[in-house]
Amino acid sequence: MGLFSKINAGLKKTRDSFMGAVSGILNSFTKIDEELFSELEEAMIMSDMGMPTAEHIIELLRKKVKETGIKDPKGIHAALEEIIEELLGAGEPLNLSTSPSVILVIGVNGVGKTTTIGKLAARLKAEGKSVILGAADTFRAAAIDQLGIWAERAGVQMVKSVEGSDPASVIYDTIAAAKARSADVIICDTAGRLHNKKNLMEELKKISRVIKRELPDASVENLLVLDAATGQNAVNQAREFKTAADITGIVLTKLDGTARGGIVLAIHDELKIPVKFVGVGEQIDDLQPFDVKSFARSLFSAENAE
């Protein structure tokens, strides 16, 4: 299954909900007026784009309608697709320009953080990179065990310690192992406690200091994993984490199981954080790089591609 097909299938619930509402609105109007804009805005809010983002899109839509002279409400369909694509920009791939590069994975429990690390490790290994995992979520023995299962499944090495160990010391040991084994990428798990806990944020800062000290010139990605099914709560988590950590990208999991895919736009528009990967299934290859054009096409098209 190609990239577009995976995202297209993964967005089915969002598309059916959002485009079903949009098509119903456009088919019920014979002219473009304020009532039409108001109903479209409400449909966007219901798909969890959030009020600020929905208002921004409607503002851009009004401008495009005026500039292009669209008269038929059905012409708004293509205009919305263009606006969403423009709003998301060109997209940003992972920055893995040094060897080793570091990926620090952050997120609360239950969002699919460990699964994401395993899938990401498998993807990078398939691209020919040597990967080593650091099991720095030391507050739950199950987290270390789960990461070990994924390391084995992905065929990559893992550095771990015992439950209750200092997470920063595990990162230090992982970096040392990566240097000794000439690894290309280090992926570090972190504790999945609530984002409003001060000690977690202090822990993240300590880990960052270790990385900067031991690998001062390394490319570092701080990826925040969010569960798409939680809608605006995921946006709130991103907002809280952004205030305490230098988040460089979002991994949005469980996109295939929710009608709330509009949060992709809310995160990007409100917080200016790029979505770098999306989870569109349970298989090891179902973590996909986020592609703006594929997302926009999939959101507005029920057709399958290659």
C-alpha positions as a printed NumPy array, in Angstrom:
array([[  0.   ,   0.   ,   0.   ],
       [  1.435,   3.386,  -1.028],
       [  1.883,   6.386,   1.275],
       [ -1.22 ,   8.16 ,  -0.015],
       [ -3.301,   4.997,   0.32 ],
       [ -2.27 ,   4.485,   3.953],
       [ -3.071,   8.066,   4.937],
       [ -6.234,   7.999,   2.825],
       [ -7.432,   4.871,   4.643],
       [ -6.294,   6.223,   8.015],
       [ -8.293,   9.417,   7.595],
       [-11.525,   7.668,   6.644],
       [-13.365,   8.464,   9.899],
       [-12.236,  12.096,   9.878],
       [-13.063,  12.473,   6.193],
       [-16.492,  10.847,   6.511],
       [-17.341,  13.115,   9.445],
       [-15.831,  16.374,   8.205],
       [-16.499,  16.093,   4.475],
       [-19.922,  14.625,   5.108],
       [-20.801,  17.756,   7.067],
       [-19.133,  20.11 ,   4.568],
       [-20.798,  18.477,   1.539],
       [-24.166,  18.609,   3.267],
       [-23.711,  22.32 ,   3.951],
       [-22.528,  23.172,   0.434],
       [-25.373,  21.203,  -1.162],
       [-27.968,  23.015,   0.935],
       [-26.903,  26.501,  -0.151],
       [-27.447,  28.179,  -3.5  ],
       [-25.257,  31.189,  -2.761],
       [-22.205,  32.04 ,  -0.677],
       [-23.166,  34.159,   2.319],
       [-22.374,  34.637,   6.016],
       [-24.703,  31.832,   7.063],
       [-22.726,  29.436,   4.864],
       [-19.42 ,  30.561,   6.374],
       [-20.881,  30.197,   9.873],
       [-22.017,  26.614,   9.277],
       [-18.675,  25.667,   7.736],
       [-16.868,  27.086,  10.764],
       [-19.051,  25.019,  13.086],
       [-18.269,  21.847,  11.073],
       [-14.548,  22.557,  11.442],
       [-14.829,  23.05 ,  15.184],
       [-16.697,  19.739,  15.457],
       [-13.788,  17.969,  13.705],
       [-11.491,  19.328,  16.45 ],
       [ -9.721,  21.944,  14.389],
       [-10.455,  24.227,  17.337],
       [-12.097,  27.636,  17.275],
       [ -8.974,  29.75 ,  16.559],
       [ -7.987,  27.556,  13.608],
       [-11.546,  27.321,  12.28 ],
       [-11.841,  31.112,  12.423],
       [ -8.498,  31.481,  10.636],
       [ -9.533,  29.086,   7.844],
       [-12.866,  30.862,   7.356],
       [-11.03 ,  34.202,   7.21 ],
       [ -8.743,  32.802,   4.488],
       [-11.759,  31.311,   2.702],
       [-13.563,  34.659,   2.627],
       [-10.451,  36.231,   1.124],
       [-10.076,  33.498,  -1.512],
       [-13.762,  33.684,  -2.481],
       [-13.42 ,  37.445,  -2.946],
       [-10.163,  37.191,  -4.907],
       [-11.244,  34.366,  -7.211],
       [-14.874,  35.401,  -7.63 ],
       [-16.328,  32.012,  -6.662],
       [-20.124,  32.172,  -6.851],
       [-21.194,  28.528,  -6.605],
       [-20.952,  27.06 ,  -3.062],
       [-19.677,  23.794,  -4.576],
       [-16.547,  25.688,  -5.665],
       [-15.616,  26.087,  -2.013],
       [-14.606,  22.409,  -1.837],
       [-11.437,  22.929,  -3.915],
       [-10.738,  26.286,  -2.248],
       [-10.743,  24.669,   1.216],
       [ -8.317,  21.958,   0.087],
       [ -5.922,  24.63 ,  -1.204],
       [ -6.205,  26.655,   2.008],
       [ -5.481,  23.654,   4.227],
       [ -2.455,  22.688,   2.141],
       [ -1.143,  26.263,   2.279],
       [ -1.798,  26.478,   6.021],
       [  0.271,  23.368,   6.734],
       [  3.208,  24.588,   4.652],
       [  5.809,  22.311,   3.105],
       [  6.205,  19.932,   6.045],
       [  9.384,  19.186,   7.962],
       [ 11.232,  15.843,   7.918],
       [ 13.335,  14.608,  10.829],
       [ 16.689,  16.329,  11.171],
       [ 19.178,  13.464,  11.384],
       [ 22.123,  15.306,   9.878],
       [ 24.775,  14.16 ,  12.392],
       [ 26.051,  10.765,  13.402],
       [ 24.853,  10.082,  15.95 ],
       [ 21.654,  12.087,  15.952],
       [ 19.334,  12.018,  18.96 ],
       [ 15.562,  11.602,  19.079],
       [ 14.043,  12.262,  22.508],
       [ 10.49 ,  10.909,  22.657],
       [  8.099,  12.574,  25.096],
       [  4.448,  11.954,  25.946],
       [  2.008,  10.972,  28.664],
       [  1.141,   7.335,  29.359],
       [ -1.326,   5.724,  26.997],
       [ -0.641,   7.76 ,  23.852],
       [  1.368,   5.039,  22.098],
       [  4.84 ,   6.339,  22.958],
       [  6.607,   2.972,  23.239],
       [  4.92 ,   1.645,  20.111],
       [  5.949,   4.785,  18.256],
       [  9.587,   4.318,  19.271],
       [  9.538,   0.717,  18.053],
       [  7.987,   1.625,  14.718],
       [ 10.343,   4.576,  14.252],
       [ 13.354,   2.367,  15.022],
       [ 12.175,  -0.204,  12.473],
       [ 11.692,   2.497,   9.834],
       [ 15.144,   4.004,  10.374],
       [ 16.797,   0.573,  10.338],
       [ 15.032,  -0.207,   7.058],
       [ 16.561,   2.996,   5.691],
       [ 20.003,   1.589,   6.495],
       [ 20.67 ,   3.423,   9.758],
       [ 22.07 ,   1.752,  12.867],
       [ 19.78 ,   2.543,  15.793],
       [ 20.149,   2.205,  19.549],
       [ 17.336,   2.711,  22.063],
       [ 17.649,   4.168,  25.56 ],
       [ 15.045,   2.926,  28.061],
       [ 14.888,   6.068,  30.213],
       [ 11.275,   5.576,  31.338],
       [ 12.573,   3.988,  34.522],
       [  9.535,   4.647,  36.704],
       [  7.612,   1.654,  35.337],
       [  9.232,  -1.751,  34.932],
       [  6.615,  -2.497,  32.28 ],
       [  7.882,   0.405,  30.167],
       [ 11.387,  -1.079,  30.059],
       [ 10.012,  -4.532,  29.22 ],
       [  7.733,  -3.169,  26.497],
       [ 10.558,  -1.224,  24.901],
       [ 12.697,  -4.382,  24.996],
       [ 10.019,  -6.275,  23.063],
       [  9.927,  -3.541,  20.426],
       [ 13.744,  -3.399,  20.232],
       [ 13.766,  -7.13 ,  19.501],
       [ 10.946,  -6.812,  16.995],
       [ 12.694,  -3.957,  15.173],
       [ 16.066,  -5.7  ,  15.357],
       [ 17.893,  -2.884,  17.152],
       [ 19.988,  -2.652,  20.329],
       [ 18.756,  -1.209,  23.625],
       [ 20.438,   0.173,  26.743],
       [ 18.516,  -0.169,  29.998],
       [ 18.899,  -0.094,  33.763],
       [ 16.735,  -1.227,  36.649],
       [ 13.388,   0.266,  37.595],
       [ 13.799,   3.487,  39.558],
       [ 17.185,   4.402,  38.079],
       [ 18.021,   7.999,  37.193],
       [ 16.711,   8.523,  33.636],
       [ 19.55 ,  10.931,  32.791],
       [ 22.106,   8.259,  33.707],
       [ 20.422,   5.843,  31.284],
       [ 20.703,   8.499,  28.556],
       [ 24.376,   8.941,  29.434],
       [ 24.985,   5.184,  29.134],
       [ 23.047,   5.056,  25.851],
       [ 25.149,   7.856,  24.365],
       [ 28.339,   6.091,  25.478],
       [ 27.156,   2.856,  23.849],
       [ 26.191,   4.712,  20.673],
       [ 29.657,   6.262,  20.434],
       [ 31.356,   2.897,  21.022],
       [ 29.187,   1.13 ,  18.423],
       [ 29.166,   4.01 ,  15.896],
       [ 25.366,   4.18 ,  15.925],
       [ 23.658,   6.606,  13.553],
       [ 20.583,   7.366,  15.655],
       [ 19.838,   7.289,  19.379],
       [ 16.151,   7.109,  20.317],
       [ 15.444,   7.848,  23.992],
       [ 12.252,   6.929,  25.795],
       [ 11.19 ,   9.188,  28.676],
       [  8.764,   8.926,  31.575],
       [  5.114,   9.254,  30.582],
       [  3.762,  11.194,  33.501],
       [  1.308,  14.07 ,  33.362],
       [  2.507,  17.214,  31.624],
       [  1.679,  19.439,  34.602],
       [  4.104,  17.663,  36.953],
       [  7.047,  19.923,  37.657],
       [  9.435,  17.057,  38.421],
       [  8.917,  15.562,  34.955],
       [  9.85 ,  18.854,  33.323],
       [ 12.943,  19.128,  35.519],
       [ 13.837,  15.603,  34.485],
       [ 13.549,  16.527,  30.801],
       [ 15.825,  19.507,  31.346],
       [ 18.378,  17.283,  33.07 ],
       [ 18.289,  14.806,  30.174],
       [ 18.751,  17.661,  27.704],
       [ 21.785,  18.885,  29.636],
       [ 23.368,  15.425,  29.439],
       [ 22.772,  15.264,  25.681],
       [ 24.245,  18.733,  25.126],
       [ 27.276,  17.952,  27.26 ],
       [ 28.036,  14.558,  25.71 ],
       [ 27.   ,  15.359,  22.121],
       [ 27.299,  19.158,  21.792],
       [ 27.11 ,  19.151,  17.988],
       [ 24.445,  16.487,  17.526],
       [ 21.128,  17.027,  15.785],
       [ 18.425,  16.626,  18.438],
       [ 14.73 ,  16.05 ,  17.799],
       [ 12.3  ,  16.373,  20.714],
       [  9.22 ,  14.532,  19.503],
       [  5.956,  14.792,  21.43 ],
       [  3.622,  11.824,  20.96 ],
       [ -0.092,  12.655,  21.076],
       [ -3.202,  10.5  ,  20.764],
       [ -5.375,  11.917,  17.962],
       [ -8.487,  10.38 ,  19.532],
       [ -8.247,  12.735,  22.515],
       [ -8.954,  15.746,  20.294],
       [ -8.5  ,  19.132,  21.927],
       [ -6.988,  17.505,  25.008],
       [ -4.037,  16.556,  22.792],
       [ -3.715,  20.195,  21.733],
       [ -3.696,  21.227,  25.393],
       [ -0.974,  18.652,  26.147],
       [  1.121,  20.035,  23.297],
       [  0.639,  23.565,  24.605],
       [  1.779,  22.567,  28.118],
       [  4.796,  20.598,  26.931],
       [  5.824,  23.419,  24.606],
       [  6.171,  25.76 ,  27.582],
       [  8.641,  23.418,  29.299],
       [ 10.516,  21.689,  26.484],
       [ 11.822,  22.577,  23.042],
       [  9.381,  20.445,  21.071],
       [ 10.615,  20.107,  17.473],
       [  7.826,  17.922,  16.143],
       [  4.649,  15.973,  16.832],
       [  3.889,  12.298,  16.305],
       [  0.116,  11.905,  16.09 ],
       [ -0.969,   8.336,  16.841],
       [ -4.281,   6.512,  16.31 ],
       [ -5.296,   8.798,  13.469],
       [ -7.053,   5.846,  11.851],
       [ -9.352,   5.333,  14.829],
       [-10.832,   8.807,  15.215],
       [-12.962,  11.394,  13.452],
       [-10.848,  14.122,  15.093],
       [ -8.055,  14.403,  12.528],
       [ -8.661,  18.142,  12.407],
       [ -6.284,  18.514,  15.36 ],
       [ -3.417,  18.222,  12.847],
       [ -4.421,  21.702,  11.705],
       [ -5.016,  23.012,  15.229],
       [ -1.555,  21.936,  16.391],
       [  0.174,  23.445,  13.383],
       [ -1.858,  26.659,  13.211],
       [ -2.125,  27.478,  16.929],
       [  1.195,  26.173,  18.218],
       [  3.402,  26.342,  15.111],
       [  4.734,  22.831,  15.799],
       [  5.077,  20.606,  12.715],
       [  3.489,  17.165,  12.665],
       [  6.327,  14.884,  11.535],
       [  4.729,  11.434,  11.745],
       [  1.22 ,  10.005,  11.902],
       [  0.116,   6.568,  13.071],
       [ -2.455,   5.052,  10.706],
       [ -2.631,   1.435,  11.887],
       [ -1.273,  -1.266,  14.171],
       [  1.394,  -2.766,  11.889],
       [  5.084,  -1.974,  12.342],
       [  5.126,  -0.02 ,   9.051],
       [  2.008,   2.009,   9.852],
       [  3.947,   4.966,  11.26 ],
       [  4.12 ,   7.285,   8.255],
       [  6.02 ,  10.537,   7.655],
       [  3.444,  13.309,   7.575],
       [  2.968,  14.483,   4.011],
       [  1.016,  17.73 ,   3.603],
       [ -0.244,  17.05 ,   0.081],
       [ -1.333,  13.511,   0.947],
       [ -3.137,  14.768,   4.047],
       [ -5.009,  17.491,   2.151],
       [ -5.914,  15.129,  -0.699],
       [ -7.006,  12.399,   1.714],
       [ -9.138,  14.748,   3.783],
       [-11.1  ,  15.879,   0.74 ],
       [-11.113,  12.759,  -1.436],
       [-12.84 ,   9.455,  -0.812],
       [-11.03 ,   7.908,  -3.748],
       [ -8.226,   5.421,  -3.262],
       [ -4.901,   6.   ,  -4.9  ],
       [ -2.108,   3.619,  -5.844]])
